[in-house]
């Protein structure tokens, strides 16, 4: 929020996440040039590993 003039965040709804596989999208701006990236949140297991089960269109990771 402190950098609202340079960073924009968009959270996806459940149906949107099912289509694109992302929980939210970050956009970083420098003037009129922007760079966006989508983020998929994962919860760490107690041993520090992650369950990565998402497969785009049923394909391999």
HELIX and SHEET records of a PDB file:
HELIX    1   1 UNK A   14  UNK A   20  1                                   7    
HELIX    2   2 UNK A   56  UNK A   58  5                                   3    
SHEET    1   A 3 UNK A   7  UNK A  11  0                                        
SHEET    2   A 3 UNK A  24  UNK A  30 -1                                        
SHEET    3   A 3 UNK A  33  UNK A  39 -1                                        
END                                                                             
